[in-house]
Amino acid sequence: MSTHVTIIGAGLGGLTLARVLHVHGIPVTVYEAESSPTARAQGGMLDIHEHNGQPALAAAGLTEEFRGLVLEGRQAMRALAPDGSVLLDEPDDGEGGRPEVQRGELRRILLDSLPAGTVRWGHKVSGVRSLGGGRHEVSFAHGAGVVTSLLVGADGAWSRVRPLLSPAVPAYVGTSYVETYLYDCEARHPAAAKAVGGGSMFALVPGKGIQAHRESGGTLHTYVALARSQDWFAAVDFTDPGAAAARIAREFEGWAPEITALITDGETPPVLRPLHTLPLEHRWDRVPGVTLLGDAAHLMIPSGEGANLAMYDGAELGRALAAHPDDVEAALAAYERELFPRSAAEAVEAVRLHELMFGEQAPHGLIAVLGGAGANSRA
């Protein structure tokens, strides 16, 4: 293929696409708004699934490197009641198909697999416009720009590329997460460490919950979920970390202190993460020379599938372009034909999971789905 592919966004999906294209000898450049690979934290743990994330990494030729990142024991899972009693305790027996890795480390192996200069850092997109004939011009905030005949929007929820294809914009789902961290948990936060266990923990009731995961280096990474309006959260002063943590913790008054400590003892300022989605069956008509992947294409409620889907999208798009070296439009049409039903099915499943987690039957419906009825519960 003589066409040079332009990717906007150096997240996991965009980098997977870049790597698969590189494997097939297809020229590619990735433009990323962040100033460097270490400009910000890259989030927490990811479970990489057998049916999408792992095949994507195989297509990228990075299975061995991925296996070297897996943190043993992190597939363990616990469910607690608000009083701290154990509702579900599933150990990591090594047989699960969703090994856990740090998102930042996964991104690193993708970056390291690309030739120097493939990713252009500090290129924040200020505008994108069609020039006709499948060609597009991308403008950057620092004043430069690029013209391309194959543009891929891998630029996340608030994609600047998406308007070329679709008028859809993300809508708030009515729930937000508040993110906190505890460090050196065994020494400094032993009660919270015991409550979380060796992998993940969730304590849920209708409309709210506390979820945490044990990461590398004794870190406990927590997402506190609250079904509240955006106006409610706007009234919380997140510029005052202590006051914000105390306000969020009040929503869990009466809960076991080893669980609420994940909020009140947080060692980083609490960060608000409002949840937004695109329409469940988001799709677009074929527009020459441009397509989307990952959250730019199918932003959905968090379900453990987002990063996996983004990588799979990237791998599938790369393979489609390699399979149609002389017909870019045939490649994009083939990719989108599979993308739309795949992402719609996962979006519907994400809504179902969200209802199990925070709906009227929480947490018992979710525990039943996870096999809790026959699980070995222990303190």
TITORDREN-737200 format. One record per atom (N, C-alpha, C): x, y, z; residue in three letters. Coordinates in steps of 0.02 Angstrom, whole numbers, plus 50000, padded with zeros to 5 digits. Each point is the difference from the previous one (the first is absolute). Layout:
% TITORDREN-737200
XYZALA...
***
This chain:
% TITORDREN-737200
500424994050000MET499585006050000MET500445006250000MET499875004549953SER500395006149996SER499725005650043SER499364999350021THR499685005250041THR500325000450068THR500155006150022HIS500275001250067HIS499425001150048HIS499964995950051VAL499445000350047VAL500155005150055VAL499515004350014THR500065005050053THR499524998250056THR500274998950059ILE499604998150059ILE500015005850049ILE499425001950024ILE499965005150052ILE499874996550066ILE500485000350046GLY499924997050066GLY500474994150011GLY500425000550052ALA500484994850016ALA499784996150062ALA499364998350002GLY499764995450051GLY500124992949977GLY499734995250037LEU500134993049984LEU499744998049931LEU499425002649981GLY499724998349935GLY500415002849942GLY500175006450004GLY500395003149947GLY500694996849994GLY500314998450056LEU500664997049998LEU499984992849974LEU499474996350018THR499934993349972THR499935000249925THR499595004749975LEU499945000849928LEU500685001749969LEU500365004750030ALA500655002049973ALA500484994049998ALA500004996050052ARG500454994350002ARG499814994849947ARG499364998549992VAL499804995149950VAL500165002549930VAL499905006449988LEU500195002949935LEU500764999349990LEU500385001450051HIS500734999549995HIS500214992849984HIS499684995150032VAL500154993049987VAL499894998349927VAL499495003249970HIS499844998649930HIS500345004849951HIS500465004150026GLY500385004449956GLY499615006049973GLY499475002050035ILE499595005649978ILE500215006350038ILE500185005449966PRO500245006050034PRO499455003450042PRO500195002450059VAL499515002750046VAL500325005250044VAL499625005250018THR500205005050049THR499435001050049THR500175000350065VAL499515001150053VAL500125006950029VAL499475004050005TYR500045006750031TYR499644999850067TYR500355002350052GLU499754999650068GLU500055006850034GLU499465002050035ALA499995006550033ALA500485000450059ALA500094994550036GLU500445000050058GLU500725001649978GLU500385003150045SER500675002449982SER500524994449999SER499864994550034SER500484994550004SER499644993750024SER500324994249996PRO499684993950025PRO499855000150075PRO500355004250037THR499925000350073THR499655006350023THR499665003449954ALA499685006450017ALA499464999350054ALA499684994250002ARG499494999050052ARG499974992650016ARG499704998450059ALA499894993050018ALA499534996849950ALA500114993549988GLN499624996649948GLN499444995650027GLN499805001150062GLY499454995950027GLY500264993850033GLY499544995650019GLY500174994450042GLY500074993449964GLY499694994950030MET500054993249975MET499514998849943MET500214995749954LEU499574997649946LEU500014992549999LEU499414996949994ASP499984992949987ASP499944999049925ASP500484996349972ILE500054999349927ILE499684993449980ILE499485000549960HIS499554994449988HIS500224995449944HIS499814993750007GLU500194994949951GLU499695001149931GLU499425003249997HIS499645000449937HIS500125006649962HIS500335004850031ASN500135006249963ASN500685003150015ASN500155001650062GLY500635003250016GLY500614995749984GLY499974993750019GLN500574995649987GLN500114998649925GLN499474998649961PRO500114999449928PRO500275006349968PRO499805005850025ALA500275006349973ALA500755000450012ALA500224998250060LEU500725000250014LEU500374994749960LEU499674994449987ALA500324994949957ALA500095002749929ALA499495003549975ALA500065003049933ALA500565005149997ALA500135003150057ALA500555004950005ALA500674996750012ALA500014993350009GLY500624996550013GLY500295001450068GLY499575001250050LEU500245002250066LEU499764995450056LEU499814993949984THR499744995550052THR500524998750054THR500614998649980GLU500524998550050GLU500125005950046GLU500045006049971GLU500115006050041GLU499415001150047GLU499394998849975PHE499405000650042PHE500034995250059PHE500184993749987ARG500024995150054ARG500505002150054ARG500515003549981GLY500495002350048GLY499745005450047GLY499425003049982LEU499715005350041LEU499484997550050LEU499774993849991VAL499434997550039VAL500184999850074VAL499555002750041LEU500084999950073LEU499624994050027LEU500354995250026GLU499694993950024GLU499555001450060GLU499454996450004GLY499545000550056GLY499485005349996GLY500055004549949ARG499555005849999ARG499314998349972ARG499884993949977GLN499334998149978GLN499564997950059GLN500274999950061ALA499594998850059ALA499475005450006ALA499424998250027MET499445004750003MET499614999050064MET499815005550032ARG499614999850061ARG499415004949994ARG499444997950030ALA499435004550009ALA499865000650074ALA499935006250023LEU499865001350071LEU499335003550007LEU499684998750055ALA499415003950020ALA500235006450032ALA499575005150006PRO500215006350031PRO500294999250070PRO499794994850037ASP500274999050067ASP500674996350000ASP500254998449940GLY500654996749995GLY499964992549995GLY499424997050009SER499954992849995SER500104997849927SER500264993949993VAL500194997549934VAL499414996549966VAL499835002449941LEU499464997049961LEU500264995249947LEU500605001349977LEU500314995949947LEU500755000550008LEU500344994349995ASP500735000050004ASP500264994849952ASP500235002449942GLU500244995549948GLU500765001049993GLU500404994950017PRO500725000749992PRO500214999849927PRO500605002249987ASP500304999349934ASP500344993249997ASP499684995349965ASP500274993349996ASP500464998949939ASP500135005549964GLY500454999549943GLY499674997549937GLY499354998550004GLU499644997249942GLU499585005149963GLU499975006150025GLY499585005149969GLY500295002449933GLY499565002549959GLY500205002349933GLY500075007549994GLY500085003550058ARG500045007349998ARG500585002450043ARG500614998449979PRO500585002250040PRO500045007550006PRO500255002250058GLU500005007150016GLU500705003149988GLU500005005949970VAL500625003749989VAL499875007350015VAL500535003850011GLN499945007250008GLN499925003349932GLN499515004549994ARG499885003349936ARG500625003549974ARG500355003550044GLY500595003849979GLY500544995449972GLY500094994150030GLU500504995349975GLU499814997249932GLU499354998749991LEU499774997649936LEU500115005249946LEU499865006250016ARG500135005349952ARG500745000549984ARG500424998950050ARG500735000549990ARG500244994849949ARG499764993850006ILE500264995049953ILE499765001549929ILE499415003049993LEU499775002049934LEU500445005649972LEU500145005050041LEU500435005449978LEU500704997549981LEU500274995650041ASP500674997449988ASP500044995849936ASP499424997649977SER500004995749941SER499985004049935SER499955006650005LEU499945004349941LEU500665003449985LEU500155001249937PRO500615003749983PRO499995007050030PRO500595002450017ALA500065006850027ALA499695005049952ALA499625004750028GLY499695005149960GLY499314998449975GLY499774993850011THR499324998249978THR499485004250036THR500105001050065VAL499545004050040VAL500275007150005VAL499605004849981ARG500185007150004ARG499645003050061ARG500385001150053TRP499725002550062TRP499875007549996TRP499565002550043GLY499865007250003GLY499625002749941GLY499614995649968HIS499605002149942HIS499254999650019HIS499765005350031LYS499305000450018LYS499595002449940LYS499504996149982VAL499605001649941VAL499545005950016VAL500015005049957SER499555005850008SER499434999849950SER500074996149947GLY499474999649950GLY500154994949947GLY499484997349971VAL500064995249944VAL499495001949948VAL500205000149936ARG499525001649948ARG500134995749938ARG499454998849964SER500044996149939SER500235004449942SER500444997249959LEU500235003549940LEU499704996949937LEU499574994850010GLY499704996649943GLY500454994549974GLY499704995349966GLY500384994549971GLY500334995450051GLY499724999750061GLY500284995850052GLY500595002950036GLY500185006349985ARG500565003350033ARG499755004650056ARG500395000450054HIS499815004150057HIS500605003950025HIS499865005850027GLU500525004250030GLU499895000250075GLU500534998550037VAL500005000350073VAL500415006050021VAL499715004550040SER500355005850026SER500184998850073SER500585002550021PHE500224999150068PHE500045006850036PHE499954999750066ALA499975006150039ALA500625004349993ALA500584996949987HIS500625004049994HIS500085003049931HIS499504999149956GLY500005003549936GLY500154995949939GLY500334994350008ALA500154995849943ALA499394995849981ALA500064996249946GLY499454995749979GLY500264994649955GLY499564995249984VAL500194994549956VAL499404998349956VAL500124998149939VAL499484997749954VAL500114992549990VAL499454996250003THR500054992849995THR499444997249958THR500124994349968SER499484996649962SER499724994150038SER500254998750062LEU499704994950042LEU500095002150073LEU499445002350030LEU499995002850067LEU499624995350046LEU500294998450058VAL499684995750049VAL499955003950066VAL499385000850024GLY499885003150064GLY500044994850056GLY500555000150037ALA500084995750059ALA500075004550061ALA499635005549998ASP500105005550048ASP499465000450053ASP499694994350017GLY499624999550061GLY499305003049999GLY499735000750061ALA499305001950009ALA499825006549964ALA500445005050004TRP499855006649972TRP500385001149935TRP499984994949958SER500374999949937SER499885006149958SER500555002849974ARG499945005549952ARG499894997449929ARG500134993549989VAL499904997149934VAL499284997749990VAL499664998050053ARG499334997249994ARG499515004349961ARG499995006750008PRO499525004149962PRO500044999349925PRO500564997649974LEU500044998749928LEU499524994449978LEU499824995850048LEU499604994049986LEU499315000150032LEU499945003150058SER499394999350039SER499885006250042SER499365001950008PRO499845005750044PRO499934998050073PRO500084993650016ALA499894997750068ALA500515003050048ALA499765001650060VAL500445002450053VAL499864996050064VAL500514998850041PRO499894996150061PRO499495003250047PRO499594995850031ALA499495002350048ALA500154997150069ALA499895004050051TYR500124997850069TYR499504994650019TYR500244994750032VAL499574994250015VAL499655000650067VAL500185005150040GLY499685000850065GLY500424997450058GLY500594997449986THR500454997450051THR500705002749987THR500365001550053SER500705001949995SER500424995850047SER500644999349981TYR500494996950045TYR500425005550031TYR500244998650060VAL500505004150033VAL500604995550014VAL500585001949974GLU500594995750000GLU500475002050057GLU500234995050038THR500485001250054THR500534994450000THR500565001350035TYR500544995150007TYR500244999650072TYR500184994050021LEU500394998950062LEU500644996549980LEU500565001850033TYR500654997149984TYR500284996150059TYR500454995349984ASP500324995950051ASP499484997350049ASP499504996849971CYS499394998650038CYS500114995150058CYS500434995049992GLU500094995150054GLU500275003350063GLU500475004749991ALA500305003350058ALA499585005850026ALA499715003849954ARG499685006350020ARG499244999550005ARG499704995349965HIS499274999449999HIS499804992650004HIS500204996550053PRO499904992850002PRO499274997849999PRO499565003950032ALA499304998050001ALA499695000549931ALA500155005349964ALA499755000749932ALA500314994749954ALA500644998550011ALA500334994949959ALA499684993250011ALA499834998450061LYS499674993650014LYS499314999849969LYS499645005650002ALA499335000349971ALA500024998949925ALA500485003049966VAL500044999349927VAL500244993149981VAL500464997150038GLY500274993549982GLY500545000549947GLY500124994549965GLY500564999749954GLY499865002549930GLY499375001349984GLY499825002249933GLY499535005950001GLY499374998849981SER499505005449999SER499484998850054SER499695005550020MET499464999850049MET499455004749979MET499374998150011PHE499465004749991PHE499514999450058PHE499755005850021ALA499485000650051ALA499475004549970ALA499434997249983LEU499495003549961LEU499324999750033LEU499625005349992VAL499295000350017VAL499675004049944VAL499344999949996PRO499685003949946PRO500235007349999PRO500255002149943GLY500185007049989GLY500695002150021GLY500384995550031LYS500675002050020LYS500424994050017LYS500655001150006GLY500444994550017GLY500725002250004GLY500414995650028ILE500725001150005ILE500344993949970ILE500435001349949GLN500364994749966GLN500745001550005GLN500414994950014ALA500715001050007ALA500384994249970ALA500625001349981HIS500434994949970HIS500705000850029HIS500304994250016ARG500705000150023ARG500455000149938ARG500395005349995GLU500465000749944GLU500704998050022GLU500505001349959SER500684998350018SER500265004750054SER500494997650037GLY500325004250051GLY499575001850059GLY499504995850016GLY499595001350059GLY499525005849992GLY499815001749939THR499535005449987THR499294997449998THR499555003550033LEU499284998749995LEU499685005749960LEU499714998449943HIS499705004949955HIS499254999250005HIS499655005550018THR499294999750016THR499595004449954THR499424997449980TYR499495003949966TYR499364999850042TYR499815005950024VAL499385000750038VAL499455002149951VAL499464996349997ALA499465001449953ALA499415003150036ALA499735005349971LEU499405003250027LEU499535001949943LEU499384998050006ALA499495002049951ALA499725006750022ALA500325005349977ARG499815006850017ARG500045004349937ARG499655005650001SER500015004449942SER500665003649995SER500145002749942GLN500605004049992GLN499985006350043GLN499405002750012ASP499945005850044ASP500204998150071ASP499824994050022TRP500194997850067TRP500764999850007TRP500334997249951PHE500734999650003PHE500315007049993PHE499685004449963ALA500275006749992ALA500015003750067ALA499574998050046ALA499985003250065ALA500544997450047ALA500354994749980VAL500564997350040VAL500645003749980VAL500355002750047ASP500615003949986ASP500604995449993ASP500134997849939PHE500564995549988PHE500675003650002PHE499995006750005THR500635003650010THR500254999550072THR499564997650044ASP500184998850071ASP499964992550010ASP500564996349992PRO499984992750001PRO499694997150064PRO500185002950057GLY499744997350063GLY499255000950005GLY499765005949981ALA499285001250004ALA499624995749949ALA500294999149941ALA499674995949949ALA499964992850023ALA500554997350028ALA499994993150023ALA499494999150056ALA499975004950046ALA499524999550055ALA499285000249974ALA499885004349950ARG499325000449973ARG499794993549966ARG500464997149962ILE499844993649967ILE499914994650052ILE500424999950051ALA499954994850052ALA499345000350037ALA499715006050007ARG499355000650035ARG499464996049966ARG500064998849935GLU499514996049965GLU500044992650020GLU500524998250038PHE500094993150021PHE500024999550077PHE499655004650032GLU499965000150073GLU499724993350025GLU500334997350050GLY499794993650029GLY500334994049969GLY500365000949946TRP500364994449969TRP500624998450042TRP500264993949992ALA500584997850038ALA500595004749988ALA500375001950053PRO500555004849992PRO500564997549954PRO500104993349997GLU500534997549957GLU499825000949926GLU499355000949985ILE499795001449932ILE500025007649986ILE499715003950045THR500005007349988THR500695003050005THR500484996550031ALA500685002450002ALA500295000749930ALA499734996349952LEU500235000749932LEU499865007049972LEU499525003550031ILE499855006949983ILE500355004850048ILE499884999150064THR500225004950050THR500765000150008THR500344994449988ASP500724999850008ASP500375000949933ASP499645002049948GLY500315000749934GLY500625004450002GLY500514997949964GLU500645003550001GLU500115004349938GLU499505000449958THR500015004549943THR499355003950001THR499985006049972PRO499375003649998PRO499484995949962PRO499384999650026PRO499484996249965PRO499865003249932PRO499934995849949VAL499895002349932VAL499314997849976VAL499615004849976LEU499334998649975LEU500044997249929LEU499654994449988ARG499974996849934ARG499274999049980ARG499685005049971PRO499314999149977PRO499974994849945PRO499474996050000LEU499934994749950LEU499545002449944LEU500254999649939HIS499635001949941HIS499984994249951HIS499504999949956THR499974994949949THR499765003149934THR500174996749946LEU499705001249936LEU499384995549994LEU499565001249951PRO499434995549991PRO500224992849993PRO499584995450026LEU500194992950002LEU500194997349932LEU499645001949949GLU500144997549933GLU500295005549956GLU500475003750028HIS500315005449963HIS500334997349936HIS499845003149944ARG500304998249936ARG499965005949953ARG500314999449943TRP500015005549952TRP500034997149930TRP499815004149951ASP500084998049931ASP500745000649981ASP500204995949953ARG500705000049977ARG500185006849970ARG500525003050028VAL500275006449976VAL500714998649976VAL500165001549938PRO500664998349973PRO500575002950041PRO500504995750013GLY500625002250029GLY500025001150075GLY499484997850037VAL500005001250072VAL499604994750036VAL500224998150060THR499624995550043THR500195001250072THR499704996350046LEU500105000750071LEU500134993350032LEU500305000250060LEU500074993950040LEU499965001850074LEU499904994950041GLY499985001050073GLY499455004650022GLY500125003850054ASP499485004450027ASP499755005249950ASP500415001949954ALA499775004749948ALA499434997149961ALA499994993449992ALA499494996549961ALA499424997650042ALA500154997750062HIS499474996550038HIS500095000950075HIS500055006250023LEU500055001450071LEU499424996950037LEU500154996050053MET499474996550036MET500155000150075MET499514997950039ILE500094999550072ILE500584995250015ILE500435001750049PRO500554995550016PRO499764993050017PRO500314995049967SER499804993150010SER500594995249998SER500615002849996GLY500584995849992GLY500174998649928GLY499595002649954GLU500114998549929GLU500315005849960GLU500005006050028GLY500195005849961GLY500694999649969GLY500524998650041ALA500684999649974ALA500074994049954ALA499694994450019ASN500034994049958ASN499695001249931ASN499425003350000LEU499685001549936LEU500425004849958LEU500295005050032ALA500415004849962ALA500594996549967ALA500344995650037MET500564996349970MET499764995449945MET499444996750010TYR499734995549949TYR499815003949938TYR499675005850010ASP499855004449943ASP500635001649960ASP500535002050037GLY500625001849967GLY500304994349960GLY499994994050031ALA500274994249965ALA499594998249939ALA499345000250007GLU499574998249944GLU500055005149943GLU500055006350016LEU500085005149948LEU500684999149965LEU500524998750038GLY500654998949971GLY500014994049953GLY499674994650021ARG499974994049958ARG499595001249937ARG499465003950007ALA499585001549942ALA500395004049949ALA500395004950023LEU500405004149954LEU500554995849967LEU500284995350038ALA500514995749970ALA499704995249949ALA499374998050011ALA499674995249955ALA499755003349936ALA499945006750000HIS499765003749941HIS500515005549983HIS500614998149982PRO500525005149991PRO499875005049945PRO499574998249952ASP499875004449944ASP499305003150001ASP499644998950055ASP499315002650004ASP499845001950072ASP500195006050018VAL499905002450068VAL499264999950019VAL499575002149954GLU499295000450016GLU499714993050013GLU500224995049964ALA499784993250013ALA500224997850070ALA500615001950019ALA500254998350066ALA499595003350055ALA499855006549992LEU499625003550051LEU499294997450004LEU499694998449943ALA499334997350000ALA499984993250035ALA500504995849987ALA500024993450032ALA500095000750076ALA500445004650020TYR500115001250071TYR499375002450035TYR499665005049971GLU499405002850032GLU499434995050000GLU499964995849950ARG499474994949997ARG500024995450061ARG500594998550024GLU500074995850060GLU499995004250064GLU500265006249996LEU500045004350058LEU499315001550030LEU499525001849958PHE499365002450025PHE499634994850042PHE499884994049976PRO499644995250042PRO500414997850061PRO500664999649992ARG500424997950057ARG499945005150057ARG500075006449984SER499995005150052SER499305000950028SER499484999349959ALA499325000650025ALA499844994650050ALA500214993949986ALA499884994450046ALA500355001250067ALA500625002549997GLU500365001450062GLU499695005850039GLU499745005049964ALA499685005750034ALA499374997850036ALA499614995749970VAL499404997350032VAL500204996050063VAL500524996049994GLU500234996150058GLU500265004650055GLU500315005649982ALA500245004750050ALA499435003150039ALA499455001549966VAL499415002750035VAL499724994750048VAL499984993849978ARG499754994650043ARG500444999350062ARG500655000349991LEU500454999450057LEU499925005950047LEU499925006049973HIS499905005950042HIS499374999350043HIS499484997349971GLU499384998950038GLU500114994850055GLU500374994749985LEU500154995050050LEU500405003050058LEU500445004649983MET500445002950051MET499655005250043MET499585004149969PHE499735005850036PHE499245000449998PHE499674995149970GLY499275000049997GLY499684997650064GLY499354998949999GLU499624998550060GLU500204993450032GLU500284995349961GLN500184993550028GLN500744999750021GLN500355005549995ALA500724999950018ALA500104998250074ALA500514996050014PRO500484997049954PRO499834992849982PRO499414997750023HIS499874992749998HIS499924997449929HIS499735004149955GLY499954997749932GLY500684998949969GLY500475004650014LEU500674999349974LEU500354994050029LEU499924999050065ILE500334994350033ILE499734993449971ILE499354999749986ALA499734994049970ALA500304998749932ALA500095005249960VAL500304999349934VAL500724997550006VAL500355002550050LEU500714998250009LEU500084993150032LEU499454996750016GLY500044993550031GLY500015000250075GLY499765005650028GLY500045000750072GLY499594995150040GLY499464997349969ALA499574995450037ALA500384994050025ALA500504997949961GLY500384994150021GLY500715001750021GLY500135006450011ALA500695002050016ALA500174998450072ALA500644999350013ASN500244998950068ASN500125006850032ASN499545002050044SER500075006550033SER500384999050065SER500495004550012ARG500394999550061ARG500245007050019ARG500115001250063ALA500235006450023ALA500755000649990ALA
***
